[in-house]
Structures are given as C-alpha cells and as structure tokens.
Amino acid sequence: MTDCIFCKIINRELPASIIHEDDHVIAFMDIQPVNPGHILVVPKIHKELIAELDTDLTSRMFNIAAKINLAIRKSPIQSEGINYFLADGEAAGQEVFHTHLHIFPRFRHDGFGLKFHESYTQLPKREELDEICGNIKLSME
C-alpha cells in the first residue's frame, strides 16, 4: 500500500522510534500516545484485519507484545497496568487500516477509559449468551 503510514514506516519512508524489528513484525512508539510508553506492534505484511493474518504471525505479534509488556513494567515509565488494544475494522475504531496492536501503560486517574453506552444496564440472559456462543462455535469449524 503506497499510502499506508505503517507501510511507509516499515519501508523507512517515514521516521519511527523502533523498539523491536524482525523479519515479520515491527514495534515502534505511537506518535499519539495514550500515555508515555505507548507502543504499536505491526505485522510487516499489509493486511487490514487480524483475521487476514495467519495464526503464526498473530502469535508472533502477541509474543512480542508480552516481551514489551515486561520491559515496560521493568522500566521507569509510570505503569500500574498495561492495556492491549486492537481495533479490528472501522466500526471498532480502527483508523489506520493496517493491522496493529496497541500496548500502553496505565495508571490510576490517567484519564483514559472505555465506557459502556448508558443504555447498557441489563445483562443478557443465559439463553441469549448460549445462542450467540453456539453461532460463533459453528463458524469456528
């Protein structure tokens, strides 16, 4: 993709503060961080959705993320916890349409959070959960 910002970083057409790179994955600092230490883990192959990646590459991304998580916790960066966030599709909040996994340090009262819509007050019934579960299970086969 000629206009993909992550492909341009991978191809060294744009600068990045790279924390990890191998033949399949690159990880670099996010330029719009939630908190200091916010890192993106990106496959080098251009695919929009995580489902388009093979399972080995997906595993590689999460293995690198786990190593970065440990490094953040050992570093002097303020961190009481770590979030992993992957927006998979525009409706999920994906803004750069190249699969990427966010890793960012969290601490109390940092101002970031996910919240439910105010209409989400009633929990689903077990039957509804079982039906949804069954539909997804059938699609896994």
C-alpha angles and dihedrals in degrees: 000000000000096000099042111116092210093050088051090053091047090050091046092243089124128036123251138172097241118202097174138011134171134153094287110024138040126192124195142161116280111240090213100046125189085210134350109287095039107154134183122215109204133181112233091227113081109243123148099210131040090232087066091063122084116248093250091059092045089051090048091054092052093044090055089046090054091052090049090048090056091046092052090050091051093046127083090251112123106257133151091165143355130238125207112200129178118175105203107194135355094279088057091055100266109159102169107052097216114093111260138164119218119214116186137167117242133199135174115286094007090142097241124112149134117239135190120241109264090245089063098094104117121072117225119257119254090248091058091048090049092050093050090045091052093051092051092045091054090053091052093063 
